[in-house]
Amino acid sequence: MKTATVLTALVAALGATALPHTRSEEKGYSSTTAVEAKPTSLTGPNGEPYIPGQFFDRFFMIIGENMDIWDVEAQAPFANLWKQAPNGRILANYYAITHPSQPNYFAHIAATSYGWNSDSVVNITGADSFTIVDLLEEKGISWAGYAEDYPITQGCYIPYAPEYANGTQVPHSYVRKHFPFVSMESIYTNETRCNNLYNAEMFWKHLKENTLPQFVYFTPNLLNDGHDTNSSYFASYIQETWSETFYYNDYFNSRALNYISLDESGNTTGFNTVPGDNNNHIYAALFGGALSNRDTFDKYDFTRYNHSSITATLEMNWWGSTGLLGRNDTYAPYFAVPGAGTI
């Protein structure tokens, strides 16, 4: 995307007041030194080759916590991502899988909740631990998970959460239930795969070095994702930490599809008793160069998507068909991108 176009979009989306350059500049990245992704040469942090997709070459996702769609949509940074950003789109009929949090995170990468209904530690073993990671690696597509306050720089951290020396849990920090990779035996027993899991500080390093992988899963900490705070705090975090990066950096624009959503709704009253499971309706938006809105109506997608649509979309892009995991990705609709859907 050309700089002039991006600048125009940023001003339109955020108004006359410039964004603070706090988080990104602290990490050695600023909008004035934006890195342009080069599809013919870009590799992941481990030197993987670059594998073009049919409709996009990179997929980035970031997840917030436990908020209802209208609480989030009322916050300007989220409304602007689809209303005013180039090629933005709201997935207006998107539903989480279940409650509580953890099984929804499983569905992000495994297209199933495994019937699990708890946030307590569980290890998914054997063939059940087959995830989108297996498919990506078979095709040589680079991937990584980044988590804020992850207690180690790189690798599989198995405990539920970081602890102080006295054994008490560090508050408002990282928790395992929001980072599904470390619950999968196919990953936590594989050192090479574990080395694709990072503390979030490494995300900013890889962004600056132009070595981000083609599939990025990003988990904020319990403050920034809204879990221990609220939708306003989550919105401020997105604006101050991410907005200028989303708008200025080619990684998130050229041949890219970016996804921002929540794990589940905030209202669990009457769950599975309301027709259509209406109380698990959540905010979800897409943006990036993979989308092409012909008019205002294209900014609204009313297809009934769910978390399994993520894996279905990745499968359609790099393999040309869905259901490769043989789970709910077989039935979940993939996101409509030009040439792969109705839009």
C-alpha positions in Angstrom: 0.0 0.0 0.0 1.3 3.4 -0.9 2.3 5.7 2.0 0.0 8.5 0.9 -3.0 6.1 0.9 -2.1 4.9 4.3 -1.6 8.4 5.7 -5.0 9.4 4.4 -6.6 6.3 5.9 -4.9 6.9 9.3 -6.1 10.5 9.5 -9.6 9.5 8.5 -9.7 6.7 11.0 -8.3 8.5 14.0 -9.2 12.1 13.4 -6.9 15.1 13.6 -5.1 14.0 16.7 -1.9 12.1 15.9 -1.4 8.7 17.6 1.1 8.6 20.4 4.3 6.8 19.3 4.9 5.2 22.6 4.8 1.4 22.4 6.1 0.9 18.9 8.9 3.5 19.1 10.0 2.0 22.4 10.6 -1.3 20.5 12.6 0.4 17.7 9.8 0.8 15.2 8.1 4.0 14.1 5.8 4.9 11.3 8.5 6.9 9.6 10.7 3.9 9.2 8.0 1.4 8.2 9.3 -1.9 6.8 7.9 -3.0 3.5 7.2 -6.7 3.2 8.8 -8.3 0.2 6.9 -11.4 -0.8 9.7 -12.8 -2.9 12.3 -12.8 -0.1 10.5 -12.5 3.2 11.3 -15.4 5.7 10.2 -16.2 9.2 12.4 -15.9 12.2 13.8 -19.4 11.6 14.6 -18.8 8.0 11.6 -20.5 6.4 10.9 -19.9 2.7 8.1 -17.7 1.7 5.0 -19.6 0.4 2.5 -17.4 -1.5 -1.2 -18.1 -0.9 -4.1 -17.9 -3.4 -5.7 -14.9 -1.8 -3.3 -13.6 0.9 0.3 -14.3 1.9 0.1 -13.4 5.6 -2.5 -13.9 8.3 -2.3 -12.0 11.6 -4.7 -12.5 14.5 -5.1 -10.8 17.9 -7.6 -11.8 20.5 -9.5 -9.8 23.2 -11.5 -11.2 26.1 -15.0 -11.6 27.3 -16.9 -8.6 25.9 -20.2 -8.3 24.0 -20.2 -7.0 20.5 -21.8 -3.7 21.1 -19.5 -2.9 24.0 -16.5 -3.3 21.7 -18.1 -1.7 18.6 -18.9 1.4 20.6 -15.2 2.0 21.0 -13.8 4.2 18.1 -10.6 2.2 17.4 -12.7 -0.9 16.7 -15.4 0.8 14.6 -12.7 2.6 12.6 -10.9 -0.6 11.7 -13.8 -1.6 9.4 -15.6 1.7 8.8 -12.8 3.9 7.7 -9.7 1.8 7.2 -8.9 0.7 3.6 -10.5 -2.7 2.9 -11.9 -3.0 6.4 -14.9 -5.3 7.1 -17.0 -6.2 10.0 -18.1 -9.8 10.4 -21.4 -8.8 11.8 -22.7 -12.3 12.5 -19.7 -13.9 14.2 -20.2 -16.2 17.2 -17.8 -17.7 19.7 -18.0 -21.5 20.2 -18.7 -21.9 23.9 -17.9 -20.6 27.4 -15.5 -20.3 29.2 -12.4 -19.0 27.5 -10.0 -22.0 26.9 -12.1 -24.1 24.5 -12.6 -21.1 22.3 -8.8 -20.7 22.0 -8.5 -24.4 21.1 -11.0 -23.8 18.3 -8.8 -21.0 16.9 -6.1 -23.5 15.9 -7.8 -26.9 16.1 -11.3 -26.2 14.7 -12.8 -27.8 17.8 -13.4 -27.2 21.4 -12.8 -30.9 22.2 -16.0 -30.7 24.2 -14.0 -29.0 27.0 -15.9 -26.7 29.3 -13.2 -25.5 31.7 -10.3 -23.1 32.0 -8.3 -25.6 34.1 -5.1 -27.0 32.7 -5.6 -29.8 30.2 -3.2 -31.5 27.8 -4.6 -32.5 24.4 -2.7 -35.6 23.4 -2.2 -38.0 20.5 -4.0 -37.3 17.2 -6.3 -34.9 18.9 -3.4 -32.5 19.2 -3.2 -32.2 15.4 -3.7 -28.5 14.6 -3.3 -25.9 11.9 0.4 -26.0 12.8 0.7 -29.5 11.3 -0.9 -28.3 8.0 1.2 -25.2 7.8 4.5 -27.1 8.4 3.6 -29.7 5.8 3.5 -26.9 3.3 6.5 -25.1 4.7 4.6 -22.1 5.8 6.2 -20.2 8.7 4.2 -19.6 11.9 4.6 -18.3 15.4 2.7 -17.5 18.6 3.5 -14.4 20.6 2.2 -13.7 24.1 2.5 -10.7 26.3 4.2 -11.3 29.6 5.2 -14.8 28.5 7.7 -15.8 31.2 10.4 -17.0 28.8 11.7 -15.4 25.7 11.2 -18.5 23.5 10.0 -22.0 24.0 7.1 -23.9 25.7 6.2 -22.6 29.1 4.0 -25.2 30.6 2.8 -23.8 34.0 -0.6 -22.0 34.1 0.9 -18.6 34.8 4.1 -16.9 36.0 4.6 -16.9 39.7 6.4 -14.8 42.3 9.1 -16.5 44.4 6.6 -17.2 47.1 4.4 -19.2 44.7 1.6 -16.7 44.2 0.4 -15.9 40.7 1.6 -12.7 39.0 -1.6 -10.7 38.5 -2.9 -9.3 35.2 -0.2 -11.3 33.3 0.0 -14.2 30.9 -2.2 -17.3 31.4 -1.8 -20.6 29.6 -5.5 -20.9 28.8 -5.1 -18.0 26.3 -2.2 -19.5 24.5 -3.5 -22.8 23.0 -0.2 -24.1 21.5 1.2 -25.1 24.9 -1.7 -27.4 25.6 -1.0 -29.5 22.4 1.2 -32.6 22.8 2.2 -32.3 19.2 3.8 -29.0 20.1 4.9 -29.1 23.7 6.9 -32.3 23.1 8.6 -30.9 20.0 11.5 -28.5 20.7 11.5 -27.1 17.2 7.8 -26.2 17.4 8.3 -24.8 20.9 10.9 -22.5 19.5 8.1 -20.8 17.5 6.5 -19.6 20.7 7.8 -16.2 22.0 7.4 -13.5 24.5 5.7 -10.5 22.7 8.8 -8.4 22.9 10.1 -10.7 20.1 7.2 -9.7 17.9 8.5 -6.1 17.8 12.0 -7.3 17.1 10.8 -9.6 14.3 8.7 -6.8 12.8 11.7 -4.4 12.8 13.8 -7.1 11.2 11.2 -8.0 8.6 11.2 -11.6 9.8 7.7 -12.1 11.0 6.3 -15.4 9.9 3.3 -15.8 7.5 0.9 -16.9 10.3 1.0 -14.9 13.5 -1.1 -15.5 16.6 -0.8 -12.7 19.2 -2.2 -12.9 22.8 -2.2 -9.8 24.9 -1.9 -10.0 28.7 -5.0 -9.9 31.0 -5.0 -6.2 31.3 -4.6 -5.3 27.6 -7.1 -8.0 26.3 -9.8 -6.5 28.5 -10.2 -9.6 30.7 -9.2 -7.8 33.9 -10.3 -4.4 32.7 -13.0 -3.4 30.1 -13.7 -2.6 26.5 -12.4 1.0 26.9 -9.0 -0.2 28.2 -8.8 -2.8 25.4 -9.6 0.0 22.9 -6.9 2.3 24.3 -4.4 -0.6 24.1 -5.2 -1.2 20.4 -5.0 2.4 19.5 -1.8 3.2 21.4 0.1 -0.1 20.6 -1.3 -1.3 17.3 -3.1 1.3 15.2 -0.1 3.0 13.6 1.5 -0.4 13.0 -1.7 -1.7 11.4 -1.9 1.3 9.1 1.7 2.0 8.3 3.4 -1.3 7.9 3.2 -3.3 4.7 3.2 -6.6 6.6 -0.4 -5.8 7.6 -1.5 -4.4 4.2 0.1 -5.8 1.1 -1.2 -9.3 0.4 -2.3 -9.6 4.0 -5.4 -10.6 5.9 -5.7 -9.4 9.5 -8.2 -10.6 12.1 -9.2 -9.0 15.4 -11.8 -10.5 17.6 -12.7 -11.8 21.1 -12.7 -15.3 22.6 -16.3 -15.1 23.8 -19.0 -12.7 24.8 -19.2 -11.1 28.3 -22.8 -12.3 28.9 -23.0 -15.9 29.7 -26.6 -15.8 31.1 -28.8 -18.4 29.5 -25.9 -19.8 27.5 -27.1 -22.6 25.1 -30.7 -21.8 26.1 -31.2 -18.8 23.8 -32.2 -19.8 20.3 -29.3 -19.3 18.0 -26.9 -18.9 21.0 -27.4 -15.1 20.7 -25.5 -14.3 23.9 -22.2 -15.4 22.4 -22.3 -12.9 19.6 -18.9 -11.2 19.5 -17.1 -8.5 17.6 -14.9 -9.6 14.8 -13.3 -7.5 12.0 -11.0 -8.1 9.0 -8.7 -5.6 7.3 -5.8 -5.7 4.9 -4.9 -5.9 1.2 -6.5 -9.3 0.8 -9.9 -7.6 0.9 -11.3 -5.4 -1.8 -14.5 -3.4 -1.0 -16.3 -2.3 -4.1 -18.8 -0.2 -2.2 -20.1 0.5 1.3 -22.1 -2.7 1.4 -19.0 -4.8 1.1 -17.9 -3.5 4.5 -20.6 -5.7 6.1 -20.4 -9.5 6.0 -23.4 -11.2 7.6 -22.3 -14.8 7.1 -22.5 -16.7 10.3 -18.9 -17.3 11.1 -17.3 -18.9 14.2 -13.8 -19.6 15.4 -13.4 -22.7 13.1 -13.7 -20.3 10.2 -10.1 -19.3 10.9 -8.7 -22.7 10.0 -11.1 -23.0 7.2 -9.9 -19.7 5.7 -6.2 -20.7 6.0 -7.0 -24.1 4.4 -8.8 -22.4 1.5 -6.0 -20.0 0.9 -3.1 -22.4 0.9 -4.7 -25.7 -0.1 -7.8 -24.7 -2.1 -10.2 -26.7 0.1 -11.4 -26.9 3.7 -11.9 -29.7 6.1 -8.2 -30.8 6.1 -8.3 -31.1 9.9 -11.4 -33.2 9.6 -13.3 -31.3 12.3 -15.5 -28.2 12.3 -13.3 -26.7 9.6 -15.2 -29.1 7.3 -18.5 -27.1 7.9 -17.4 -23.7 9.1 -17.6 -21.0 6.3 -14.3 -19.5 5.4 -14.0 -15.7 5.3 -15.1 -14.2 2.0 -12.1 -12.8 0.2 -12.1 -11.8 -3.5 -12.0 -15.0 -5.5 -12.8 -17.3 -2.6 -16.2 -16.2 -1.5 -19.2 -14.1 -2.3 -17.4 -10.7 -1.8 
